[in-house]
Amino acid sequence: MLDELMETTPPPPPPPEQARRRTRARSGLPDLLFRSGVRSAGLGILIIMGLIALFLMFRAFSAINLRGYLFFTTQNWNPDTGDFGIAAVLSGTIEIALTALVIGVPIAVLAALYISEYAPPRLKRTLISLVDLMAAVPSILYGLWGVGFLQPRIIGVSRWLSDHAGFIPIFKTEGPSDDPGTFTSSTFIAGVVVGMMVIPICCSLSREVFSQTPQAEREAAYALGSTRWGMIRTVVLPFGRAGIIGATMLGLGRALGETIAVALIISPDFRATLHILQGAGNSISALIALRNGDASPMQLSGLMAAGLVLFAITLIINFLAAIVVNRSRSGATTEA
């Protein structure tokens, strides 16, 4: 009887939903001033970037209108005769940047892992300060170091690569391997110096991402019998994968735009080649720095056009890097 009564009795109606209350802080004058200042700063950055782009487009219009798509396929640089383009310097810029990443990113990631996971607390603070100090060194000092110290000592490495890995196109040289002049002022040396300049930014960002790895996942890996390297391989590295990618892209943006160090080291040449050990090459930033002083109106327009291309490339790379870094800060999946 009780069971039948319970089956026929309708369930009680749900309680009425309480009206949602919106909490809103009362904004005072300091809050309004701070909000207005932050908004103005953000809009100011966008306005400045837009004005830079408009300035470059306006000054580069003559060169782009004259050459058209040939501006991107021509290797010569003779603006006064109308025969000029950035094919050679654009390929040299990419080669220097990729060489810098290949050399700098692995060192930066390993250094970040050591600082984050292995270094004692006192040494960790010292290493962090040294990395930050390394980022503050002016680029001209890196260039002088590369010309005066690194170049005479790295020629042996270039010769060894040419003799033993010359079957790979990038390590092939056209001159005699016993002549030091074949390897001086090369794209490879410039890439090594720029790689040293890329290390601080990649190391700092990677270390920041590694330090955000959840402690619970670290302890879980240890509880399952993992060693420290096993924990790093299965927890820290997967968690920081997106951060490493973002740091690499930011380093690429820095490498593409490096000017003074490359201009001091490299020997200007307007031939697109894959031979990075060969003692010749060029980059967009070095071209602008070396030719801007005595440029004619058409040559100056061509330099502005080259700068516009470099501006667009670095802007896209840094924008994509910012997206990747922001996503990595919100967490990442790790391997079981």
C-alpha positions in Angstrom: 0.0 0.0 0.0 2.8 2.4 0.9 4.6 1.5 -2.3 1.5 2.2 -4.4 1.0 5.5 -2.6 4.6 6.6 -3.3 4.3 5.6 -7.0 1.1 7.7 -7.5 2.3 10.7 -5.5 3.9 13.3 -7.8 7.3 14.5 -6.9 7.5 17.8 -5.1 8.1 20.8 -7.4 11.7 22.0 -7.6 12.4 25.1 -5.5 12.2 28.4 -7.4 15.5 29.5 -8.9 17.0 32.3 -7.0 17.7 35.4 -9.0 21.4 35.6 -9.9 23.1 38.5 -8.3 25.8 40.3 -10.2 28.6 41.6 -8.0 30.2 44.7 -9.3 32.9 46.6 -7.7 32.4 50.2 -7.2 34.9 52.0 -9.3 36.6 55.0 -7.7 38.8 57.7 -9.3 42.1 55.7 -9.0 40.5 52.7 -10.7 39.2 54.8 -13.5 42.5 56.5 -14.0 44.4 53.2 -14.0 41.9 51.6 -16.5 42.1 54.6 -18.8 45.9 54.6 -18.6 46.2 50.9 -19.4 43.7 51.2 -22.3 45.5 54.2 -23.7 48.8 52.3 -23.5 47.4 49.3 -25.4 45.8 51.5 -28.1 49.0 53.6 -28.3 51.0 50.5 -29.2 48.5 49.5 -31.9 48.6 53.1 -33.3 52.4 53.2 -33.3 52.6 49.8 -35.1 50.0 51.0 -37.6 51.9 54.2 -38.3 55.1 52.4 -38.8 53.4 50.1 -41.3 51.9 53.1 -43.1 55.2 54.9 -43.2 57.0 51.9 -44.7 54.3 51.3 -47.3 54.3 55.0 -48.3 58.1 55.2 -48.7 58.3 51.8 -50.4 55.5 52.5 -52.9 57.9 53.7 -55.6 60.1 50.6 -55.5 57.3 48.1 -55.4 55.4 49.9 -58.1 58.5 49.9 -60.3 59.5 46.3 -59.8 56.3 44.5 -58.9 56.7 40.8 -58.1 60.2 41.0 -59.5 61.2 42.7 -56.3 60.9 39.3 -54.6 62.7 37.2 -57.3 65.6 39.4 -58.3 69.0 38.9 -56.7 70.8 42.0 -57.9 70.7 45.3 -56.0 71.1 48.2 -58.5 68.2 50.6 -57.7 69.6 53.4 -59.8 69.4 51.2 -63.0 66.0 49.7 -62.0 67.5 46.2 -61.5 67.0 45.3 -57.8 65.3 42.8 -55.5 65.5 41.0 -52.2 65.7 37.4 -53.3 69.4 37.1 -52.2 69.1 39.0 -49.0 65.8 37.3 -48.0 67.3 33.9 -48.4 70.4 35.0 -46.4 68.2 36.3 -43.7 66.3 33.0 -43.4 69.6 31.0 -43.4 71.1 33.1 -40.6 67.9 32.9 -38.5 67.6 29.1 -39.0 71.3 28.6 -38.2 70.8 30.6 -35.0 67.8 28.5 -34.0 69.6 25.2 -34.6 72.5 26.3 -32.4 70.7 28.5 -29.8 67.4 26.7 -29.0 68.8 23.3 -27.9 71.3 25.1 -25.6 68.6 27.4 -24.2 66.2 24.5 -23.5 68.9 22.4 -21.8 69.9 25.4 -19.7 66.3 26.1 -18.8 65.9 22.5 -17.7 69.0 22.6 -15.6 67.9 25.9 -13.9 64.4 24.7 -13.3 65.0 21.1 -12.3 68.6 20.5 -11.2 70.3 23.7 -10.0 70.5 24.3 -6.2 68.5 27.4 -5.0 71.5 29.7 -4.7 73.0 28.7 -8.0 69.5 29.0 -9.6 69.2 32.6 -8.6 72.7 33.3 -9.9 72.0 31.6 -13.3 68.8 33.5 -13.7 70.5 36.8 -13.2 73.3 35.8 -15.6 70.8 34.9 -18.3 69.0 38.2 -17.8 72.3 40.0 -18.0 73.2 38.1 -21.2 70.0 39.5 -22.8 71.0 43.0 -21.8 74.3 42.9 -23.6 74.3 45.3 -26.7 74.3 43.5 -30.0 77.3 45.4 -31.2 79.4 43.7 -28.4 78.2 40.4 -29.7 79.3 41.4 -33.2 82.7 42.5 -32.0 83.1 39.3 -30.1 82.2 37.3 -33.2 84.7 39.2 -35.4 87.6 39.4 -32.9 87.3 36.2 -31.0 85.0 33.6 -32.5 85.8 33.9 -36.2 89.5 32.9 -36.1 88.6 29.9 -33.8 85.6 28.6 -35.6 87.2 28.3 -39.0 88.5 24.8 -38.1 84.9 23.7 -37.4 83.8 25.1 -40.8 86.7 23.3 -42.5 85.8 20.1 -40.8 82.2 20.3 -41.8 83.2 21.1 -45.4 85.6 18.1 -45.6 83.4 15.5 -43.9 79.8 16.7 -44.6 80.4 18.5 -47.9 78.0 16.0 -49.6 75.2 18.0 -47.9 74.4 21.1 -50.0 74.5 23.5 -47.0 78.0 22.4 -46.0 79.5 22.5 -49.5 82.0 25.2 -50.3 83.2 26.3 -53.7 86.7 27.6 -52.7 89.7 25.6 -51.5 89.2 24.1 -48.0 92.8 24.9 -47.0 92.3 28.7 -47.5 90.9 30.4 -44.4 89.4 33.1 -46.5 86.9 30.6 -47.9 85.2 30.4 -44.5 85.5 33.9 -43.0 82.6 36.3 -42.8 80.2 33.4 -43.6 76.5 32.9 -42.9 77.4 30.1 -40.5 79.5 32.4 -38.3 76.8 35.1 -38.3 74.3 32.4 -37.4 76.4 31.3 -34.4 76.7 34.8 -33.1 72.9 35.5 -33.5 72.3 32.1 -31.9 74.1 33.4 -28.8 71.8 36.3 -28.8 68.7 34.1 -29.1 69.7 31.9 -26.1 68.5 34.4 -23.3 65.0 34.9 -24.6 64.4 31.2 -25.3 65.9 30.2 -22.0 63.9 32.6 -20.0 60.5 31.7 -21.6 61.3 27.9 -21.4 62.3 28.1 -17.8 59.1 30.0 -16.9 56.9 27.4 -18.6 58.8 24.5 -17.0 58.4 26.1 -13.5 54.6 26.1 -14.0 54.4 22.3 -14.3 51.9 21.1 -11.6 53.6 19.7 -8.5 50.9 17.0 -8.2 51.9 15.6 -11.6 55.6 15.6 -10.6 54.8 13.7 -7.4 52.6 11.3 -9.2 55.5 10.4 -11.6 57.8 9.9 -8.6 55.1 7.8 -6.9 55.0 5.5 -9.9 58.7 4.8 -9.6 60.0 7.3 -12.1 63.5 8.8 -11.9 64.1 12.5 -12.2 64.8 12.3 -15.9 61.8 10.1 -16.4 59.7 12.7 -14.6 61.1 15.4 -16.8 60.6 13.4 -20.0 57.0 12.4 -19.2 55.7 15.4 -17.3 57.8 18.6 -17.7 58.6 18.4 -21.3 55.1 17.5 -22.5 53.7 20.3 -20.3 56.2 22.8 -21.7 56.0 21.8 -25.3 53.9 24.7 -26.4 56.1 27.1 -24.4 59.2 25.8 -26.2 57.5 26.3 -29.5 56.5 29.8 -28.6 60.0 30.6 -27.3 61.5 29.3 -30.5 59.2 31.5 -32.6 60.1 34.6 -30.6 63.7 33.7 -31.0 63.2 33.4 -34.7 61.7 36.9 -34.7 64.8 38.2 -32.9 67.1 36.4 -35.3 65.4 37.7 -38.4 65.8 41.3 -37.3 69.3 41.3 -36.0 71.3 44.0 -37.7 74.6 45.3 -36.2 76.2 41.9 -35.3 75.4 40.5 -38.7 76.7 43.7 -40.5 80.0 43.5 -38.6 80.6 39.8 -39.5 79.2 39.0 -42.8 80.7 39.9 -46.2 77.9 41.4 -48.4 77.0 39.4 -51.5 73.9 39.4 -53.6 73.8 35.7 -54.6 71.2 33.4 -53.2 73.1 30.2 -52.1 72.6 27.4 -49.7 76.3 27.2 -48.8 76.3 28.6 -45.3 80.0 27.9 -44.8 80.9 30.0 -47.8 82.5 33.3 -46.9 79.7 35.5 -48.4 76.1 36.4 -47.8 73.7 39.1 -46.7 70.6 39.9 -44.8 67.8 42.4 -45.1 68.7 44.2 -41.9 72.4 44.3 -42.7 71.6 45.6 -46.2 69.5 48.5 -44.7 72.2 49.3 -42.2 75.0 49.4 -44.8 73.2 51.1 -47.7 71.0 53.6 -45.9 73.7 56.3 -45.4 74.4 57.2 -49.0 71.2 55.9 -50.7 69.6 57.6 -53.6 65.8 58.2 -53.6 65.1 55.0 -55.5 67.5 53.0 -53.4 66.0 54.4 -50.3 62.6 53.4 -51.5 63.9 49.9 -52.2 65.4 49.7 -48.7 62.0 50.8 -47.2 60.4 48.0 -49.3 62.9 45.5 -47.9 62.2 46.8 -44.4 58.4 46.4 -45.0 58.9 42.8 -45.9 61.0 42.2 -42.8 58.4 44.0 -40.7 55.6 41.9 -42.0 57.5 38.6 -41.4 58.6 39.5 -37.9 55.1 40.8 -37.0 53.5 37.5 -38.1 56.0 35.4 -36.3 55.8 37.3 -33.1 52.0 37.3 -33.3 51.9 33.5 -33.7 54.5 33.1 -30.9 52.4 35.2 -28.5 49.3 32.9 -29.2 51.3 29.8 -28.6 52.9 31.1 -25.3 49.5 32.3 -24.0 48.0 28.9 -24.6 50.9 27.2 -22.9 50.3 29.2 -19.7 46.9 27.8 -19.3 48.1 24.3 -18.9 49.1 21.4 -21.1 48.4 17.7 -21.4 51.1 15.3 -20.3 51.8 11.8 -21.3 50.7 9.0 -19.0 
